[in-house]
Amino acid sequence: MLCGGGGTIAFFALRSSGGEGQASPLAATSNFLNAVYKEKNAAKAGRYVCAAARSERSIDRKVDEVAEYERRYAKAPRFTWDEPTVESTGKKAATLSVTIRFATDDDRAATQRLEITAVDDNGWFVCDVRSVS
């Protein structure tokens, strides 16, 4: 239900390197989630995505999907989440999980659990986001 339900949020086209590597996988994930769900800023979200997965079109599509979801449920819609949990970490990759919650003032609510892979490439970047049950 939440933003298209299950499946994978895909970021698959190659682009030039760039972006802003973060000090930790948690920082990369938190900044990415804020850019997508709070700020609805695709350009900013793209700065936290690894070069191998950075697709302007895919990021734009996801941000548009979040904004449309808010427009559809106009009773003070809001996305929230607790701090992402680091499930596993290695030298160059980490897996995090987070549950995104959507709620409105007229008591509509939905949740979606995400599994996020972050990679260290001269700073940490989000490289994959999957919806999990």
N, C-alpha and C positions, 0 to 999 in steps of 0.2 A: 504494500500500500504506500509506504513512504517513498516518495520520489522514484516511482517506477518499480518498487518491490525488489525482488531478488535479481540475480544476475550479476554481471560485472560492470563496474564503471570503468570504461576502457579509456586508456591513454596510450595509443599505439604508434603514432607517426613520429619519425625522427625529425629533429630540428637541431639547429646549431647549439653548442653548449652555451652556458650562461646560467642565469638563475642565481639564487642566493643560498649557498650551502649553509646549513644551520649547525650549531654546536652539538646537537644531539638528535636522535631520531624523534624524541618527544617534541622538541622544538619545531622540527620540520612538519610533523603531523599537526600539531596545534595551530601553527601559522597557516597551513594549507586549509584546515577545517574552518578557521575564522574567515579566510578570504572567500571560500565558497559559500558557507552557510550564513555568516553574519554580514559580511561586506558585499557579497555577491559581485565580486570583482575577479573576473577571469584572468586578466593580465597579472594581477597580484598572485593569484593562485598558481599560475604557471611558473612563477619564480621559485616555487618550492617543489617543483616536479623535476625528476631526473631527466637529463637530456634524451635518453633512449626512449622515454615515454611521453615526452612533452608534445602534445598535439593541441594547438590553439583551438581547432574546431571542436575537439572532444571536451576541452575545458569550458569553452563558451557554451556548448550544449548542456553541460551539467549545471552551470550557473543559471542558464535560462530556465532549466527544469525546476530548480529550487525557487527562483523568483516567481514562476508560474504557479507553483504549489502555494506560495504565500498569497498570490492574487486570487486564487480560487477560493481560499478560505480566509476571507477578509476580516474576521473577528479577532484582531490583534494576534496574528500568527507569529510563532516564534520557534526557532530551533535551539535546542540546548544539548549539552553532553557533559559528562564528567571528564576529568583528565584521562586521556588515553592510557591504557595499560600496556606496558612493554611485556609481551609474552615470551619472546626469546631475542637474544642479541648475540652477534658475532662481531668479528673485526670489521666487516664490510657490509653487513646487512642486519636488519632487525625486523621483527614482526610485532605489530601493535594491534590492539583491539579497542573499539569504542562503540558505544551505543548512542546513536543520534535519536533525539526525541523531538517530535513536532507536536505542538499544542496550540489551541486557540481558546479565547475567552468563552466560547459557547461549548466547551467541554469536548471538542474533537481532539483526538490524540492518536499518534502512531509512533512506532519505534522501528529502527533499522540498525542491526549490528553490522559493523564494518570491520574487516581485517585489512590492515594496511602494511605494506612492505616498504621499508625505507632503506636506502643504500647510502654508503659513505663514498663519495666521489669528490674529494677535497671539500668536505662539508656534507651534511646529511640532507637527503632529498626524498620525497615521497615518490615511489616508483610504481606502485600497484595498489588499487583500492578495490576490494571485493565485498559484496554483500554476502553474509553468512547467516544461516538459520540458527 
